[in-house]
Amino acid sequence: MKLVLAIVCLVVVLAVPVPAAAQDRGFIRGMVGATMVTESGVTFGAAAGMKVNPNLQIFGEFGRMQNVLPSSVLEEVEVASAQVANARSGKASSTASASANYGLLGVRRNNRKVGDAQVFVEGGAGAARVESTLEASIRGSETLQGDI
């Protein structure tokens, strides 16, 4: 609960507008957010970029996302562990989770200003490393007990 409260406070602080300042050479920014897939989790990262010329920027973004396991995968894990437990006349419990570290490099081309807004096109490529964990146990079976 304390972690959720800290995250909410951080998001509120980061959502407060800051007066605009000239970004002649580049930028550095931090990001905090939430993932809401099977369970809620935290995502955080940092980005940095620089101007190549007045209309072209290059940037990089790196971060971590927690709880990115799709709900369909979690359902498959629960069904498979229940089938094994039923075949052994036991009860199953299972948990699965996944988190990801990611990186992205890209280019932004500023086109024209429309009033106070800047029209731009942005593209990039990146990669992620996903780490997953799976735990399953069977209880109450005469032939098989414990973790599987």
N, CA, C and O atoms as a GROMACS GRO file, in nm:
protein
  592
    1MET      N    1   0.081  -0.119   0.000
    1MET     CA    2   0.000   0.000   0.000
    1MET      C    3   0.086   0.126   0.000
    1MET      O    4   0.053   0.224  -0.066
    2LYS      N    5   0.199   0.121   0.076
    2LYS     CA    6   0.287   0.237   0.080
    2LYS      C    7   0.346   0.266  -0.057
    2LYS      O    8   0.363   0.382  -0.095
    3LEU      N    9   0.378   0.159  -0.132
    3LEU     CA   10   0.434   0.176  -0.266
    3LEU      C   11   0.333   0.244  -0.358
    3LEU      O   12   0.368   0.332  -0.436
    4VAL      N   13   0.208   0.202  -0.351
    4VAL     CA   14   0.103   0.262  -0.434
    4VAL      C   15   0.086   0.409  -0.399
    4VAL      O   16   0.072   0.493  -0.488
    5LEU      N   17   0.086   0.442  -0.269
    5LEU     CA   18   0.073   0.581  -0.226
    5LEU      C   19   0.191   0.664  -0.275
    5LEU      O   20   0.172   0.777  -0.320
    6ALA      N   21   0.311   0.610  -0.266
    6ALA     CA   22   0.430   0.682  -0.314
    6ALA      C   23   0.422   0.707  -0.464
    6ALA      O   24   0.458   0.814  -0.512
    7ILE      N   25   0.375   0.608  -0.538
    7ILE     CA   26   0.363   0.621  -0.684
    7ILE      C   27   0.258   0.727  -0.718
    7ILE      O   28   0.281   0.810  -0.807
    8VAL      N   29   0.145   0.726  -0.651
    8VAL     CA   30   0.041   0.824  -0.677
    8VAL      C   31   0.093   0.965  -0.648
    8VAL      O   32   0.068   1.057  -0.726
    9CYS      N   33   0.164   0.982  -0.537
    9CYS     CA   34   0.221   1.114  -0.504
    9CYS      C   35   0.321   1.158  -0.610
    9CYS      O   36   0.322   1.275  -0.650
   10LEU      N   37   0.405   1.066  -0.656
   10LEU     CA   38   0.503   1.100  -0.758
   10LEU      C   39   0.435   1.141  -0.889
   10LEU      O   40   0.477   1.236  -0.954
   11VAL      N   41   0.332   1.070  -0.927
   11VAL     CA   42   0.259   1.102  -1.050
   11VAL      C   43   0.195   1.240  -1.039
   11VAL      O   44   0.198   1.318  -1.135
   12VAL      N   45   0.137   1.272  -0.923
   12VAL     CA   46   0.075   1.403  -0.903
   12VAL      C   47   0.180   1.513  -0.914
   12VAL      O   48   0.155   1.616  -0.977
   13VAL      N   49   0.296   1.493  -0.851
   13VAL     CA   50   0.403   1.594  -0.857
   13VAL      C   51   0.451   1.612  -1.001
   13VAL      O   52   0.473   1.725  -1.046
   14LEU      N   53   0.467   1.502  -1.073
   14LEU     CA   54   0.514   1.512  -1.211
   14LEU      C   55   0.409   1.569  -1.306
   14LEU      O   56   0.443   1.618  -1.413
   15ALA      N   57   0.283   1.563  -1.268
   15ALA     CA   58   0.176   1.614  -1.354
   15ALA      C   59   0.160   1.765  -1.344
   15ALA      O   60   0.092   1.825  -1.427
   16VAL      N   61   0.221   1.828  -1.244
   16VAL     CA   62   0.211   1.973  -1.228
   16VAL      C   63   0.286   2.041  -1.342
   16VAL      O   64   0.402   2.007  -1.366
   17PRO      N   65   0.223   2.135  -1.412
   17PRO     CA   66   0.291   2.199  -1.524
   17PRO      C   67   0.410   2.283  -1.479
   17PRO      O   68   0.408   2.344  -1.372
   18VAL      N   69   0.512   2.284  -1.561
   18VAL     CA   70   0.633   2.361  -1.536
   18VAL      C   71   0.642   2.467  -1.645
   18VAL      O   72   0.613   2.437  -1.761
   19PRO      N   73   0.682   2.588  -1.611
   19PRO     CA   74   0.695   2.690  -1.716
   19PRO      C   75   0.790   2.645  -1.826
   19PRO      O   76   0.892   2.581  -1.799
   20ALA      N   77   0.755   2.677  -1.949
   20ALA     CA   78   0.835   2.637  -2.063
   20ALA      C   79   0.971   2.706  -2.060
   20ALA      O   80   0.982   2.822  -2.020
   21ALA      N   81   1.073   2.634  -2.102
   21ALA     CA   82   1.208   2.690  -2.111
   21ALA      C   83   1.265   2.651  -2.246
   21ALA      O   84   1.228   2.547  -2.302
   22ALA      N   85   1.353   2.730  -2.298
   22ALA     CA   86   1.414   2.701  -2.428
   22ALA      C   87   1.496   2.574  -2.419
   22ALA      O   88   1.573   2.555  -2.325
   23GLN      N   89   1.480   2.488  -2.516
   23GLN     CA   90   1.557   2.364  -2.524
   23GLN      C   91   1.645   2.373  -2.647
   23GLN      O   92   1.617   2.310  -2.749
   24ASP      N   93   1.750   2.452  -2.638
   24ASP     CA   94   1.834   2.478  -2.753
   24ASP      C   95   1.912   2.356  -2.799
   24ASP      O   96   1.923   2.331  -2.919
   25ARG      N   97   1.965   2.279  -2.706
   25ARG     CA   98   2.052   2.168  -2.745
   25ARG      C   99   1.989   2.031  -2.730
   25ARG      O  100   2.011   1.944  -2.814
   26GLY      N  101   1.912   2.011  -2.627
   26GLY     CA  102   1.856   1.878  -2.606
   26GLY      C  103   1.767   1.872  -2.485
   26GLY      O  104   1.725   1.975  -2.432
   27PHE      N  105   1.739   1.750  -2.440
   27PHE     CA  106   1.651   1.732  -2.326
   27PHE      C  107   1.685   1.604  -2.252
   27PHE      O  108   1.746   1.512  -2.307
   28ILE      N  109   1.645   1.601  -2.127
   28ILE     CA  110   1.649   1.481  -2.042
   28ILE      C  111   1.518   1.480  -1.967
   28ILE      O  112   1.475   1.583  -1.914
   29ARG      N  113   1.451   1.364  -1.962
   29ARG     CA  114   1.325   1.356  -1.890
   29ARG      C  115   1.311   1.220  -1.824
   29ARG      O  116   1.366   1.120  -1.871
   30GLY      N  117   1.238   1.218  -1.715
   30GLY     CA  118   1.204   1.094  -1.646
   30GLY      C  119   1.058   1.062  -1.666
   30GLY      O  120   0.977   1.152  -1.688
   31MET      N  121   1.025   0.935  -1.659
   31MET     CA  122   0.886   0.892  -1.681
   31MET      C  123   0.847   0.791  -1.575
   31MET      O  124   0.927   0.704  -1.539
   32VAL      N  125   0.726   0.802  -1.525
   32VAL     CA  126   0.670   0.707  -1.430
   32VAL      C  127   0.527   0.681  -1.474
   32VAL      O  128   0.455   0.773  -1.513
   33GLY      N  129   0.486   0.555  -1.467
   33GLY     CA  130   0.350   0.522  -1.507
   33GLY      C  131   0.306   0.391  -1.445
   33GLY      O  132   0.368   0.342  -1.350
   34ALA      N  133   0.200   0.336  -1.498
   34ALA     CA  134   0.144   0.211  -1.446
   34ALA      C  135   0.116   0.116  -1.561
   34ALA      O  136   0.076   0.158  -1.670
   35THR      N  137   0.136  -0.013  -1.535
   35THR     CA  138   0.093  -0.118  -1.627
   35THR      C  139  -0.031  -0.182  -1.567
   35THR      O  140  -0.038  -0.202  -1.445
   36MET      N  141  -0.128  -0.214  -1.649
   36MET     CA  142  -0.252  -0.273  -1.600
   36MET      C  143  -0.288  -0.390  -1.690
   36MET      O  144  -0.382  -0.382  -1.769
   37VAL      N  145  -0.213  -0.498  -1.676
   37VAL     CA  146  -0.238  -0.615  -1.759
   37VAL      C  147  -0.309  -0.717  -1.672
   37VAL      O  148  -0.431  -0.709  -1.658
   38THR      N  149  -0.238  -0.813  -1.612
   38THR     CA  150  -0.302  -0.908  -1.522
   38THR      C  151  -0.314  -0.849  -1.383
   38THR      O  152  -0.414  -0.872  -1.314
   39GLU      N  153  -0.215  -0.774  -1.341
   39GLU     CA  154  -0.216  -0.700  -1.215
   39GLU      C  155  -0.155  -0.564  -1.244
   39GLU      O  156  -0.083  -0.547  -1.343
   40SER      N  157  -0.183  -0.468  -1.159
   40SER     CA  158  -0.121  -0.337  -1.181
   40SER      C  159   0.025  -0.342  -1.140
   40SER      O  160   0.063  -0.415  -1.048
   41GLY      N  161   0.106  -0.265  -1.208
   41GLY     CA  162   0.249  -0.259  -1.179
   41GLY      C  163   0.303  -0.122  -1.213
   41GLY      O  164   0.229  -0.035  -1.259
   42VAL      N  165   0.430  -0.106  -1.192
   42VAL     CA  166   0.495   0.023  -1.213
   42VAL      C  167   0.578   0.017  -1.340
   42VAL      O  168   0.637  -0.086  -1.373
   43THR      N  169   0.583   0.127  -1.410
   43THR     CA  170   0.675   0.142  -1.522
   43THR      C  171   0.750   0.273  -1.501
   43THR      O  172   0.691   0.374  -1.464
   44PHE      N  173   0.879   0.270  -1.524
   44PHE     CA  174   0.959   0.391  -1.510
   44PHE      C  175   1.071   0.390  -1.611
   44PHE      O  176   1.112   0.284  -1.658
   45GLY      N  177   1.119   0.506  -1.645
   45GLY     CA  178   1.224   0.514  -1.745
   45GLY      C  179   1.281   0.654  -1.755
   45GLY      O  180   1.242   0.744  -1.681
   46ALA      N  181   1.373   0.669  -1.845
   46ALA     CA  182   1.436   0.798  -1.871
   46ALA      C  183   1.460   0.811  -2.020
   46ALA      O  184   1.480   0.712  -2.091
   47ALA      N  185   1.459   0.934  -2.067
   47ALA     CA  186   1.484   0.961  -2.209
   47ALA      C  187   1.579   1.080  -2.218
   47ALA      O  188   1.578   1.169  -2.133
   48ALA      N  189   1.658   1.080  -2.322
   48ALA     CA  190   1.748   1.191  -2.350
   48ALA      C  191   1.754   1.209  -2.501
   48ALA      O  192   1.743   1.113  -2.577
   49GLY      N  193   1.771   1.333  -2.543
   49GLY     CA  194   1.779   1.360  -2.685
   49GLY      C  195   1.854   1.488  -2.712
   49GLY      O  196   1.877   1.568  -2.622
   50MET      N  197   1.891   1.506  -2.837
   50MET     CA  198   1.961   1.628  -2.875
   50MET      C  199   1.920   1.669  -3.016
   50MET      O  200   1.880   1.587  -3.098
   51LYS      N  201   1.932   1.800  -3.041
   51LYS     CA  202   1.901   1.852  -3.173
   51LYS      C  203   2.021   1.833  -3.265
   51LYS      O  204   2.134   1.866  -3.231
   52VAL      N  205   1.993   1.779  -3.383
   52VAL     CA  206   2.095   1.769  -3.487
   52VAL      C  207   2.095   1.898  -3.567
   52VAL      O  208   2.200   1.950  -3.603
   53ASN      N  209   1.976   1.950  -3.594
   53ASN     CA  210   1.957   2.081  -3.657
   53ASN      C  211   1.822   2.134  -3.606
   53ASN      O  212   1.757   2.063  -3.530
   54PRO      N  213   1.779   2.252  -3.642
   54PRO     CA  214   1.655   2.307  -3.585
   54PRO      C  215   1.531   2.220  -3.604
   54PRO      O  216   1.437   2.232  -3.526
   55ASN      N  217   1.528   2.134  -3.705
   55ASN     CA  218   1.409   2.052  -3.730
   55ASN      C  219   1.429   1.903  -3.707
   55ASN      O  220   1.337   1.826  -3.733
   56LEU      N  221   1.544   1.860  -3.660
   56LEU     CA  222   1.572   1.717  -3.645
   56LEU      C  223   1.633   1.687  -3.508
   56LEU      O  224   1.731   1.751  -3.468
   57GLN      N  225   1.574   1.589  -3.438
   57GLN     CA  226   1.625   1.546  -3.308
   57GLN      C  227   1.650   1.396  -3.311
   57GLN      O  228   1.580   1.322  -3.380
   58ILE      N  229   1.750   1.351  -3.235
   58ILE     CA  230   1.768   1.209  -3.209
   58ILE      C  231   1.746   1.189  -3.060
   58ILE      O  232   1.777   1.277  -2.979
   59PHE      N  233   1.693   1.072  -3.023
   59PHE     CA  234   1.663   1.048  -2.882
   59PHE      C  235   1.680   0.901  -2.848
   59PHE      O  236   1.680   0.814  -2.935
   60GLY      N  237   1.693   0.875  -2.720
   60GLY     CA  238   1.697   0.739  -2.667
   60GLY      C  239   1.611   0.732  -2.543
   60GLY      O  240   1.604   0.828  -2.465
   61GLU      N  241   1.545   0.619  -2.524
   61GLU     CA  242   1.460   0.599  -2.406
   61GLU      C  243   1.488   0.459  -2.351
   61GLU      O  244   1.497   0.362  -2.426
   62PHE      N  245   1.502   0.450  -2.220
   62PHE     CA  246   1.531   0.323  -2.155
   62PHE      C  247   1.448   0.314  -2.028
   62PHE      O  248   1.424   0.415  -1.962
   63GLY      N  249   1.402   0.193  -1.994
   63GLY     CA  250   1.320   0.181  -1.874
   63GLY      C  251   1.287   0.038  -1.837
   63GLY      O  252   1.340  -0.057  -1.894
   64ARG      N  253   1.196   0.025  -1.740
   64ARG     CA  254   1.152  -0.104  -1.690
   64ARG      C  255   1.001  -0.102  -1.668
   64ARG      O  256   0.944  -0.004  -1.620
   65MET      N  257   0.936  -0.212  -1.707
   65MET     CA  258   0.793  -0.229  -1.685
   65MET      C  259   0.773  -0.356  -1.603
   65MET      O  260   0.834  -0.459  -1.630
   66GLN      N  261   0.686  -0.348  -1.503
   66GLN     CA  262   0.656  -0.464  -1.421
   66GLN      C  263   0.516  -0.516  -1.454
   66GLN      O  264   0.430  -0.441  -1.501
   67ASN      N  265   0.496  -0.645  -1.429
   67ASN     CA  266   0.366  -0.710  -1.450
   67ASN      C  267   0.315  -0.692  -1.593
   67ASN      O  268   0.209  -0.635  -1.616
   68VAL      N  269   0.393  -0.742  -1.690
   68VAL     CA  270   0.354  -0.732  -1.831
   68VAL      C  271   0.304  -0.866  -1.887
   68VAL      O  272   0.286  -0.880  -2.008
   69LEU      N  273   0.281  -0.963  -1.801
   69LEU     CA  274   0.232  -1.094  -1.844
   69LEU      C  275   0.089  -1.082  -1.895
   69LEU      O  276   0.002  -1.034  -1.822
   70PRO      N  277   0.062  -1.124  -2.019
   70PRO     CA  278  -0.076  -1.118  -2.071
   70PRO      C  279  -0.170  -1.207  -1.990
   70PRO      O  280  -0.130  -1.313  -1.942
   71SER      N  281  -0.293  -1.163  -1.975
   71SER     CA  282  -0.390  -1.241  -1.897
   71SER      C  283  -0.416  -1.377  -1.959
   71SER      O  284  -0.447  -1.472  -1.887
   72SER      N  285  -0.405  -1.390  -2.092
   72SER     CA  286  -0.427  -1.520  -2.156
   72SER      C  287  -0.320  -1.621  -2.113
   72SER      O  288  -0.350  -1.739  -2.096
   73VAL      N  289  -0.196  -1.576  -2.095
   73VAL     CA  290  -0.089  -1.665  -2.050
   73VAL      C  291  -0.114  -1.708  -1.906
   73VAL      O  292  -0.096  -1.825  -1.872
   74LEU      N  293  -0.154  -1.614  -1.821
   74LEU     CA  294  -0.184  -1.647  -1.681
   74LEU      C  295  -0.298  -1.749  -1.674
   74LEU      O  296  -0.292  -1.842  -1.593
   75GLU      N  297  -0.400  -1.733  -1.757
   75GLU     CA  298  -0.511  -1.830  -1.759
   75GLU      C  299  -0.462  -1.968  -1.802
   75GLU      O  300  -0.505  -2.068  -1.744
   76GLU      N  301  -0.373  -1.975  -1.901
   76GLU     CA  302  -0.320  -2.104  -1.945
   76GLU      C  303  -0.241  -2.172  -1.835
   76GLU      O  304  -0.251  -2.294  -1.818
   77VAL      N  305  -0.164  -2.096  -1.759
   77VAL     CA  306  -0.087  -2.152  -1.647
   77VAL      C  307  -0.182  -2.208  -1.542
   77VAL      O  308  -0.161  -2.318  -1.491
   78GLU      N  309  -0.287  -2.132  -1.509
   78GLU     CA  310  -0.383  -2.178  -1.409
   78GLU      C  311  -0.456  -2.304  -1.454
   78GLU      O  312  -0.477  -2.395  -1.375
   79VAL      N  313  -0.495  -2.308  -1.581
   79VAL     CA  314  -0.566  -2.426  -1.634
   79VAL      C  315  -0.474  -2.548  -1.634
   79VAL      O  316  -0.516  -2.656  -1.592
   80ALA      N  317  -0.350  -2.532  -1.680
   80ALA     CA  318  -0.257  -2.645  -1.685
   80ALA      C  319  -0.229  -2.700  -1.545
   80ALA      O  320  -0.226  -2.821  -1.526
   81SER      N  321  -0.207  -2.612  -1.447
   81SER     CA  322  -0.180  -2.661  -1.312
   81SER      C  323  -0.303  -2.728  -1.252
   81SER      O  324  -0.290  -2.826  -1.179
   82ALA      N  325  -0.423  -2.677  -1.283
   82ALA     CA  326  -0.546  -2.741  -1.234
   82ALA      C  327  -0.566  -2.878  -1.296
   82ALA      O  328  -0.611  -2.970  -1.229
   83GLN      N  329  -0.534  -2.893  -1.426
   83GLN     CA  330  -0.548  -3.023  -1.491
   83GLN      C  331  -0.453  -3.126  -1.431
   83GLN      O  332  -0.493  -3.241  -1.409
   84VAL      N  333  -0.330  -3.088  -1.404
   84VAL     CA  334  -0.235  -3.181  -1.342
   84VAL      C  335  -0.283  -3.218  -1.201
   84VAL      O  336  -0.279  -3.335  -1.163
   85ALA      N  337  -0.329  -3.120  -1.125
   85ALA     CA  338  -0.376  -3.147  -0.989
   85ALA      C  339  -0.500  -3.236  -0.990
   85ALA      O  340  -0.511  -3.326  -0.907
   86ASN      N  341  -0.593  -3.213  -1.082
   86ASN     CA  342  -0.714  -3.296  -1.090
   86ASN      C  343  -0.679  -3.440  -1.125
   86ASN      O  344  -0.741  -3.532  -1.072
   87ALA      N  345  -0.582  -3.459  -1.213
   87ALA     CA  346  -0.541  -3.595  -1.250
   87ALA      C  347  -0.480  -3.669  -1.132
   87ALA      O  348  -0.480  -3.792  -1.129
   88ARG      N  349  -0.428  -3.596  -1.035
   88ARG     CA  350  -0.364  -3.655  -0.917
   88ARG      C  351  -0.452  -3.644  -0.792
   88ARG      O  352  -0.406  -3.672  -0.681
   89SER      N  353  -0.578  -3.602  -0.809
   89SER     CA  354  -0.673  -3.584  -0.699
   89SER      C  355  -0.622  -3.485  -0.596
   89SER      O  356  -0.633  -3.509  -0.475
   90GLY      N  357  -0.569  -3.375  -0.643
   90GLY     CA  358  -0.518  -3.272  -0.552
   90GLY      C  359  -0.573  -3.136  -0.588
   90GLY      O  360  -0.657  -3.122  -0.677
   91LYS      N  361  -0.524  -3.036  -0.518
   91LYS     CA  362  -0.563  -2.898  -0.544
   91LYS      C  363  -0.439  -2.822  -0.589
   91LYS      O  364  -0.330  -2.840  -0.535
   92ALA      N  365  -0.458  -2.735  -0.687
   92ALA     CA  366  -0.345  -2.662  -0.744
   92ALA      C  367  -0.348  -2.516  -0.704
   92ALA      O  368  -0.454  -2.456  -0.683
   93SER      N  369  -0.229  -2.461  -0.693
   93SER     CA  370  -0.215  -2.316  -0.683
   93SER      C  371  -0.098  -2.276  -0.772
   93SER      O  372   0.003  -2.346  -0.776
   94SER      N  373  -0.113  -2.166  -0.843
   94SER     CA  374  -0.007  -2.124  -0.933
   94SER      C  375   0.000  -1.973  -0.940
   94SER      O  376  -0.100  -1.903  -0.922
   95THR      N  377   0.120  -1.924  -0.965
   95THR     CA  378   0.142  -1.781  -0.986
   95THR      C  379   0.239  -1.766  -1.102
   95THR      O  380   0.328  -1.849  -1.122
   96ALA      N  381   0.223  -1.661  -1.176
   96ALA     CA  382   0.314  -1.631  -1.288
   96ALA      C  383   0.324  -1.479  -1.299
   96ALA      O  384   0.227  -1.407  -1.275
   97SER      N  385   0.442  -1.432  -1.336
   97SER     CA  386   0.460  -1.288  -1.356
   97SER      C  387   0.571  -1.266  -1.458
   97SER      O  388   0.651  -1.356  -1.486
   98ALA      N  389   0.575  -1.147  -1.513
   98ALA     CA  390   0.679  -1.111  -1.610
   98ALA      C  391   0.707  -0.962  -1.598
   98ALA      O  392   0.616  -0.882  -1.578
   99SER      N  393   0.834  -0.927  -1.612
   99SER     CA  394   0.874  -0.786  -1.616
   99SER      C  395   0.968  -0.769  -1.734
   99SER      O  396   1.024  -0.866  -1.785
  100ALA      N  397   0.984  -0.644  -1.779
  100ALA     CA  398   1.063  -0.620  -1.899
  100ALA      C  399   1.150  -0.496  -1.883
  100ALA      O  400   1.105  -0.394  -1.830
  101ASN      N  401   1.273  -0.505  -1.928
  101ASN     CA  402   1.360  -0.390  -1.945
  101ASN      C  403   1.358  -0.357  -2.094
  101ASN      O  404   1.362  -0.448  -2.177
  102TYR      N  405   1.353  -0.229  -2.128
  102TYR     CA  406   1.342  -0.194  -2.269
  102TYR      C  407   1.433  -0.076  -2.304
  102TYR      O  408   1.475   0.001  -2.218
  103GLY      N  409   1.462  -0.065  -2.431
  103GLY     CA  410   1.539   0.047  -2.484
  103GLY      C  411   1.486   0.083  -2.622
  103GLY      O  412   1.440  -0.004  -2.696
  104LEU      N  413   1.492   0.210  -2.655
  104LEU     CA  414   1.440   0.260  -2.781
  104LEU      C  415   1.529   0.374  -2.829
  104LEU      O  416   1.565   0.462  -2.751
  105LEU      N  417   1.565   0.372  -2.956
  105LEU     CA  418   1.638   0.482  -3.020
  105LEU      C  419   1.553   0.534  -3.134
  105LEU      O  420   1.490   0.456  -3.206
  106GLY      N  421   1.550   0.666  -3.151
  106GLY     CA  422   1.463   0.719  -3.254
  106GLY      C  423   1.503   0.856  -3.304
  106GLY      O  424   1.600   0.916  -3.259
  107VAL      N  425   1.424   0.902  -3.401
  107VAL     CA  426   1.444   1.030  -3.467
  107VAL      C  427   1.310   1.104  -3.469
  107VAL      O  428   1.206   1.043  -3.491
  108ARG      N  429   1.316   1.235  -3.446
  108ARG     CA  430   1.196   1.319  -3.454
  108ARG      C  431   1.222   1.432  -3.554
  108ARG      O  432   1.324   1.501  -3.547
  109ARG      N  433   1.129   1.448  -3.645
  109ARG     CA  434   1.138   1.555  -3.745
  109ARG      C  435   1.026   1.655  -3.717
  109ARG      O  436   0.908   1.622  -3.729
  110ASN      N  437   1.063   1.777  -3.679
  110ASN     CA  438   0.964   1.883  -3.656
  110ASN      C  439   0.922   1.940  -3.790
  110ASN      O  440   1.007   1.975  -3.873
  111ASN      N  441   0.792   1.951  -3.811
  111ASN     CA  442   0.741   2.005  -3.936
  111ASN      C  443   0.708   2.152  -3.921
  111ASN      O  444   0.797   2.236  -3.936
  112ARG      N  445   0.586   2.186  -3.892
  112ARG     CA  446   0.551   2.328  -3.883
  112ARG      C  447   0.474   2.352  -3.755
  112ARG      O  448   0.418   2.260  -3.695
  113LYS      N  449   0.472   2.477  -3.714
  113LYS     CA  450   0.396   2.516  -3.596
  113LYS      C  451   0.254   2.554  -3.638
  113LYS      O  452   0.233   2.620  -3.740
  114VAL      N  453   0.159   2.512  -3.557
  114VAL     CA  454   0.020   2.550  -3.577
  114VAL      C  455  -0.022   2.619  -3.447
  114VAL      O  456  -0.054   2.552  -3.348
  115GLY      N  457  -0.020   2.750  -3.447
  115GLY     CA  458  -0.045   2.824  -3.324
  115GLY      C  459   0.069   2.800  -3.227
  115GLY      O  460   0.185   2.826  -3.259
  116ASP      N  461   0.036   2.750  -3.107
  116ASP     CA  462   0.137   2.717  -3.007
  116ASP      C  463   0.180   2.571  -3.014
  116ASP      O  464   0.266   2.528  -2.937
  117ALA      N  465   0.121   2.494  -3.104
  117ALA     CA  466   0.152   2.351  -3.114
  117ALA      C  467   0.257   2.325  -3.222
  117ALA      O  468   0.265   2.397  -3.321
  118GLN      N  469   0.336   2.222  -3.201
  118GLN     CA  470   0.439   2.181  -3.297
  118GLN      C  471   0.396   2.050  -3.361
  118GLN      O  472   0.371   1.952  -3.291
  119VAL      N  473   0.386   2.046  -3.493
  119VAL     CA  474   0.354   1.924  -3.565
  119VAL      C  475   0.486   1.852  -3.593
  119VAL      O  476   0.582   1.914  -3.640
  120PHE      N  477   0.491   1.720  -3.565
  120PHE     CA  478   0.614   1.645  -3.586
  120PHE      C  479   0.584   1.502  -3.627
  120PHE      O  480   0.473   1.452  -3.610
  121VAL      N  481   0.687   1.437  -3.681
  121VAL     CA  482   0.681   1.294  -3.714
  121VAL      C  483   0.795   1.228  -3.637
  121VAL      O  484   0.908   1.279  -3.636
  122GLU      N  485   0.766   1.115  -3.574
  122GLU     CA  486   0.866   1.048  -3.491
  122GLU      C  487   0.868   0.900  -3.523
  122GLU      O  488   0.763   0.839  -3.544
  123GLY      N  489   0.985   0.842  -3.526
  123GLY     CA  490   0.998   0.699  -3.550
  123GLY      C  491   1.118   0.645  -3.475
  123GLY      O  492   1.212   0.719  -3.444
  124GLY      N  493   1.115   0.516  -3.447
  124GLY     CA  494   1.227   0.458  -3.374
  124GLY      C  495   1.222   0.307  -3.378
  124GLY      O  496   1.129   0.247  -3.432
  125ALA      N  497   1.324   0.247  -3.320
  125ALA     CA  498   1.332   0.102  -3.308
  125ALA      C  499   1.388   0.069  -3.170
  125ALA      O  500   1.470   0.143  -3.115
  126GLY      N  501   1.343  -0.042  -3.117
  126GLY     CA  502   1.388  -0.078  -2.983
  126GLY      C  503   1.382  -0.227  -2.959
  126GLY      O  504   1.346  -0.305  -3.046
  127ALA      N  505   1.419  -0.263  -2.838
  127ALA     CA  506   1.419  -0.404  -2.797
  127ALA      C  507   1.384  -0.412  -2.650
  127ALA      O  508   1.400  -0.315  -2.575
  128ALA      N  509   1.336  -0.528  -2.608
  128ALA     CA  510   1.302  -0.550  -2.467
  128ALA      C  511   1.352  -0.688  -2.425
  128ALA      O  512   1.354  -0.782  -2.504
  129ARG      N  513   1.389  -0.698  -2.300
  129ARG     CA  514   1.428  -0.826  -2.241
  129ARG      C  515   1.322  -0.858  -2.135
  129ARG      O  516   1.309  -0.786  -2.036
  130VAL      N  517   1.248  -0.965  -2.156
  130VAL     CA  518   1.140  -1.003  -2.066
  130VAL      C  519   1.187  -1.116  -1.975
  130VAL      O  520   1.242  -1.216  -2.022
  131GLU      N  521   1.164  -1.100  -1.846
  131GLU     CA  522   1.197  -1.203  -1.747
  131GLU      C  523   1.066  -1.252  -1.688
  131GLU      O  524   0.985  -1.173  -1.640
  132SER      N  525   1.045  -1.384  -1.690
  132SER     CA  526   0.920  -1.437  -1.636
  132SER      C  527   0.949  -1.540  -1.529
  132SER      O  528   1.052  -1.607  -1.530
  133THR      N  529   0.854  -1.552  -1.435
  133THR     CA  530   0.862  -1.653  -1.330
  133THR      C  531   0.730  -1.729  -1.324
  133THR      O  532   0.624  -1.674  -1.353
  134LEU      N  533   0.739  -1.855  -1.287
  134LEU     CA  534   0.622  -1.941  -1.277
  134LEU      C  535   0.640  -2.031  -1.157
  134LEU      O  536   0.744  -2.094  -1.140
  135GLU      N  537   0.538  -2.038  -1.072
  135GLU     CA  538   0.538  -2.128  -0.958
  135GLU      C  539   0.405  -2.200  -0.954
  135GLU      O  540   0.299  -2.139  -0.970
  136ALA      N  541   0.411  -2.329  -0.934
  136ALA     CA  542   0.288  -2.408  -0.922
  136ALA      C  543   0.309  -2.514  -0.815
  136ALA      O  544   0.418  -2.570  -0.803
  137SER      N  545   0.205  -2.544  -0.736
  137SER     CA  546   0.212  -2.649  -0.637
  137SER      C  547   0.082  -2.726  -0.631
  137SER      O  548  -0.025  -2.675  -0.664
  138ILE      N  549   0.094  -2.851  -0.588
  138ILE     CA  550  -0.022  -2.939  -0.574
  138ILE      C  551  -0.029  -2.981  -0.428
  138ILE      O  552   0.072  -3.022  -0.370
  139ARG      N  553  -0.145  -2.970  -0.370
  139ARG     CA  554  -0.168  -3.009  -0.230
  139ARG      C  555  -0.283  -3.109  -0.225
  139ARG      O  556  -0.376  -3.102  -0.305
  140GLY      N  557  -0.276  -3.201  -0.131
  140GLY     CA  558  -0.386  -3.294  -0.107
  140GLY      C  559  -0.384  -3.418  -0.191
  140GLY      O  560  -0.478  -3.497  -0.184
  141SER      N  561  -0.281  -3.440  -0.272
  141SER     CA  562  -0.272  -3.560  -0.353
  141SER      C  563  -0.194  -3.667  -0.277
  141SER      O  564  -0.094  -3.638  -0.211
  142GLU      N  565  -0.240  -3.792  -0.288
  142GLU     CA  566  -0.167  -3.902  -0.222
  142GLU      C  567  -0.043  -3.942  -0.299
  142GLU      O  568   0.053  -3.993  -0.241
  143THR      N  569  -0.044  -3.918  -0.433
  143THR     CA  570   0.069  -3.962  -0.515
  143THR      C  571   0.171  -3.852  -0.541
  143THR      O  572   0.287  -3.882  -0.571
  144LEU      N  573   0.131  -3.725  -0.531
  144LEU     CA  574   0.222  -3.616  -0.564
  144LEU      C  575   0.191  -3.498  -0.474
  144LEU      O  576   0.076  -3.454  -0.466
  145GLN      N  577   0.292  -3.446  -0.405
  145GLN     CA  578   0.274  -3.330  -0.318
  145GLN      C  579   0.387  -3.233  -0.341
  145GLN      O  580   0.498  -3.274  -0.376
  146GLY      N  581   0.361  -3.107  -0.321
  146GLY     CA  582   0.466  -3.006  -0.324
  146GLY      C  583   0.470  -2.930  -0.456
  146GLY      O  584   0.373  -2.925  -0.531
  147ASP      N  585   0.584  -2.872  -0.480
  147ASP     CA  586   0.601  -2.787  -0.598
  147ASP      C  587   0.623  -2.872  -0.722
  147ASP      O  588   0.687  -2.978  -0.717
  148ILE      N  589   0.570  -2.824  -0.834
  148ILE     CA  590   0.591  -2.893  -0.962
  148ILE      C  591   0.656  -2.796  -1.060
  148ILE      O  592   0.683  -2.833  -1.174
   0.00000   0.00000   0.00000
